Every structure is written in C-alpha cells, then in structure tokens.
Amino acid sequence: DDPLINKMHIKMSGCPNGCSQHHIGNIGLYGASIKAGERTIPAYIAHLGGEYDSGEVAFGTRLKSRLPAKRVPDAIERILRHYQERREGGEEFNSFVARQETGHFEGLLADLAMPEEFSLQSMNHFIDWNRSEPYQVIRGEGECAV
C-alpha cells in the first residue's frame, strides 16, 4: 500500500470531449482509435501530470502515442511501478513527471503502443471492452451533446 499512489487521480473517458476531466488527472486517458491495416483498434491517449487538488489547476502533458484499449491496464501499472522505483524520497507523482522528458514516458510505453496485425491470437485487441464484435468507429451525437 503506497500512500503517494493512493492519493493520485486517474481519470478516463471513452471520447475526447473531457467529461471525466482526463486532462487534469495525475494520469488521464481519453478514447481514440488506431488503424492497423484495414482494421481499427480501440485506443486511448494519455495525459500525465494534471492537477486540481492543490487549489491550482494544471493540464497534464499529452503523450503522442496511442495505447490499445486492452493494454491500458498494463500501461498504468507500468507507469506506477516506474514511479515507485525511481522517485526521490517522498516525491509526488506530478513532480516526478515534471522531472522527466515527455519522450521518457513514450519510450517506457513504446512496446504497448504498437498496434498488432490482425490474427486469431491478437483478435482480442480489436474488440473493445464489454463487446463481442470487432471495434469500429461510429460517429454520431454523443450522450453529452444533448
């Protein structure tokens, strides 16, 4: 049990509209997609280092790479483990993030961000959470656009 991790906020939304306020979470994620050949993989774009607890509001830094949705739990676990292993003393997450170059985290997650070729073994990555059919982008009015 790590009190510095327990106080962090992870915010996640299935679209870029910001309802979950992903941009101000210590780790924030919003929905996107990745083209893999003729198919599409459900994905997320991450922000790191957002803040709203201290009375100051700061947007997190957006990472360039997109993470396949089914790899997001591994990505979060890897980021948190990396933070635990390399922080200085009681350094909080946002201070740790600020000490790193953005490319540092992109390198840390590079193998998770690579889309796979579609095959029977990788088919699970082409199906979104709680779905049974391959993912496809459907554009339309969202529930928050009312």
Summary of the structure (lengths in Angstrom):
residues: 146
radius of gyration: 16.1
end to end distance: 41.4
largest distance: 49.3
contacts: 390
relative contact order: 0.18
helix: 35%
strand: 23%
